[in-house]
Amino acid sequence: MTTFRDIETSPLLNAYFCGVLPKAVSNVVGVQFRNVVTVGASVYAKYGFQI
């Protein structure tokens, strides 16, 4: 249930993964969309976002 925005702004993920995860989700549509979209729903529904 983690939103893409949480992944993008997490200092812990940024530190451990050298900024790769925040960069990967930052290109998805817009901030309002990233606030709503969750990782679990994207995987379950097989959504493929262009990065």
N, C-alpha and C positions, 0 to 999 in steps of 0.2 A: 504494500500500500504506500510505498514511498513515491512521492511525486518527482518528476524530472527536475523541478525547481529546487527541491531539497538536495538532490544529487549535485546540481550545478553550484549551489552556494555552501555546501558542506566543507568546512576547513579540514576536517578529518580525512575525507576522501581525497581532497586536493593534496594533502600532505603525503598520504600513502601511495597514491597512484600518479604522482607527479603532474597533476592537472589533466590527465587524459580523459577521465570520466566527465568532468565539467565541460571540457571542450566538445566531447561527443554529443552531449545533450543541448548545448547552447545554440546549435544551429536549427533546432526543431522549432518551427513556426514563430512563436512569440512568447513573451513572458506569461501572458494571461493563459495561454494554452498549456504551457509547462507547469503552471500552478495546479492544473486539474488532472493532467495525464499522469497515470501511475505506471510504474514499471511492470507490475503484475498484470494489469489489464492489457498492456501493449504486447506482452509475451503471450498471454492467453488468446488474444484476438488475432495474433500473428501480424500486427501492424509493422510495416517496414518503413521507417522514416529515412529520407535521403540525408546523408551527412556529407 
